[in-house]
Amino acid sequence: MTADQRLARRERRRREVRRRRLTALGVLGAALLATFAALTSGGPNVLERAVADAVEERRNRPVHLTVEANGDLLIHSQIYTRALALGGGRRYDFQPMLREIQPWVERADLALCHVETPMTSAPPAGYPVFNTPPDLAKSIKAVGWDACSTASNHTLDKGAEGIGETLGALDRAGVRHYGSARSEAEAARPTIVDVKGMKVGLLGYTEMTNGIPVPNPWSVNLAEAPRILADARRAREAGARVVIVNLHWGEEFQQEPSEAQLRLARTLARSPDITAIVGQHIHAAQPIQRVEGKIVVFGEGNLISAQTAACCPAASQDGFLALLDLVVVRGKASVERVRYVPVYVRNPDYTVLPVGEALERGEGSAAELRESYRRTVSVVGRGPGIEPVPARLP
């Protein structure tokens, strides 16, 4: 075949490809016109129904969310002293002590922390009247938490001014907050975050203020059932499909839920407005249970603190990250399962270690890590829809 013949053959092929494409486009155009004609022949109502059907199909599609919640950020003097050393003596850097759990926090669709202590510009102080450097808020953001409860028995340690500075520090860091407020108007607005197209309402409350009088009715949310139920209803009316209630409650170091906890949990779990309940304050792990069909994480223990066996039960070094796997279908949310990651505060550097991963990497004392895992899992439990991570230690 000559060169001219090859060129002519290629040109014929190009023309054939163009012809086939044009034919296909014509068929598609005709189909679209026919579809449009079918819709419009019935008038605007047919079009409206088609749009409504598409919207309904999207609304009925299940949306899966993982919400992470954890125990107390309890900043004793040993913790902020360590943070100052990690910041080179110029600032307080808490992130290195939390870096081992950071991947778990970052992987969650919504990550929630619990700020136990006020953060103000006054000199830092530890137990019994706390004040934490505001740099903690920057570390919270750096680790990956999206929002934090600020209602605890130490919320009022620095008064109403301390609440203002604490919330201001979180605002500047870009972290949402709930549980305390600077004004009546702020307290009346439910904290709602958008997660994968779903609105999630966040509510926080404390049972106690260590005897410190509440300066204003709106300063800190007290854990009273009528108030919580009303707030949950308000969050729903504001568009929340999911409502998570955070409670600072119970008796310190008592790993079985108190009667007061059980009563409040039953009352709240009966509400169709509340999706799940998570809790802190005990400084040791408490069970995860289904109450009235709802998941209640009674107590997540300490996330970070300087409490050790020298002052407190050995379990005060234990805690866990709760991973609530939710599904939202047709506007109704439920918790399908809860995974939890046992963690342990290593001394003397106060690094928070996910127990299973720390054992794999050879970090810390293997005997201490194994004992911590045993303590946590024996209390928190396991069963249908509730499992530790890892499920077993090697």
JOLINJO-V506575 format. One record per run of one state. SS is the DSSP state (A for helix, B for strand, O for the rest). FROM is the first residue (numbers start at 1). TO is the last residue. If there is no record, write none. Layout:
SS,FROM,TO ; SS,FROM,TO
This chain:
O,1,2 ; A,3,41 ; O,42,43 ; A,44,60 ; O,61,62 ; B,63,73 ; O,74,76 ; A,77,86 ; O,87,94 ; A,95,107 ; O,108,109 ; B,110,115 ; O,116,118 ; B,119,119 ; O,120,124 ; B,125,125 ; O,126,130 ; B,131,132 ; O,133,134 ; A,135,143 ; O,144,146 ; B,147,149 ; O,150,158 ; A,159,173 ; O,174,175 ; B,176,178 ; O,179,179 ; B,180,180 ; O,181,183 ; A,184,188 ; O,189,190 ; B,191,195 ; O,196,197 ; B,198,206 ; O,207,219 ; B,220,220 ; O,221,221 ; B,222,222 ; O,223,224 ; A,225,237 ; O,238,241 ; B,242,248 ; O,249,258 ; A,259,269 ; O,270,275 ; B,276,280 ; O,281,284 ; B,285,285 ; O,286,287 ; B,288,291 ; O,292,293 ; B,294,297 ; O,298,299 ; B,300,304 ; O,305,313 ; A,314,317 ; B,318,329 ; O,330,331 ; B,332,346 ; O,347,350 ; B,351,354 ; A,355,361 ; O,362,365 ; A,366,380 ; O,381,382 ; B,383,383 ; O,384,385 ; B,386,388 ; O,389,394
